[in-house]
Amino acid sequence: MIEDAAPLAPGFYRGTVQRIRAAAEALSVDGFLLLESANLTYATGFFHHANERPMGVYIPVAGEPILLLPQLEQENAASCWIADLRTYPEFPGELHPVLWMLRETGARRLAVDSLEARLFQAAGDVVERLVLSDRVERLRFVKSDVELALVRLAARYADACLDHMRRQIGEIVAAGGSELDIQAAGLGHARALMSRELGSAFAGTKLAVVGSVHSGPRAALPHGQTLPRRPQKGEPIIAGIGATVGGYHAESGATFVLGEPSADVLRCLRAADACNAAGVRALRPGRLCQDVNRAALAELEAAGLAAFIRHRLGHGMGVEGHEAPWLAQGDRTVLQPGMVFSNEPGIYRPSIDGYRTIDTMIVTEQAAELPSRFQQDFGIEQRILG
């Protein structure tokens, strides 16, 4: 068991509510209604299955929060620290649940984080002033120490999955195994390790390890499906792993080669490695997100691989696997200590092959912190498997 590993306590969420109250006050409204699933979890610690039935939490400037849910979630929410729990019968109902929530708040001036366009006019009939705002999403940009501890723990299990794959790929393929078998072996190992080390400490929160494996020409598809395909010697094998502990996400990924790589394959592996290193160097407080993206992808361009870039360098991570801000052109968010990003250089050559590595990076006052350690522990030579 890992000592001191625990989910976020109610005190964390009460502190978050205070910051949301301040955001509502700055908008000159009576309170904030959060309808986005990730914002709801961030503010309350209520881990739920998002579906067509709307759920929300109302955080007034003065007074206690109100959790607003479909009746079938009443028992699931009973353990939440929020005492005021109100339910509606079912969706869609005679009155749309979001309009019901607006009325339940009792607010005259209200901020919301999201609202369907078809409800906007009707919502304006319920409250005197309605403000759409992304301020709560922006509060999530910078993580506290307790949130970062969960990110680091999640990275541990993503790394464990990759390390097991590194040790088993050759044996699996030699026995006739496929991408699916490699995926199952790695995920099974990491999930078992998570179960042994964490036990029931995180019961009721989000706890998961997921991933994909693509080889040969299939590796040229950034979001390809893992198939019962047997990797061939000399081909790249991309493994991308995501892990979540206590609702916080981290990623780790690598490109393996089974057997002796060609000079061309080595060139791509080294270019991805150089791109990754440039991204780590560029991740400094005060820089813009798009500048990190630019500095890193310049390494792929310098290697003559510009035509095979299919996506940005990375994305934010936290209560969502993909969340703002983005290490991408057009995102001028200024980096601050406590922000968490993926660093995932990708080279995708249609009908030929693909290469991608993934690190989790945390912005600090000095050099970037890398809680995912797989690539640091196992260099390119150790990802070439005999």
Summary of the structure (lengths in Angstrom):
residues: 386
radius of gyration: 22.8
end to end distance: 33.9
largest distance: 69.0
contacts: 1338
relative contact order: 0.12
helix: 40%
strand: 22%
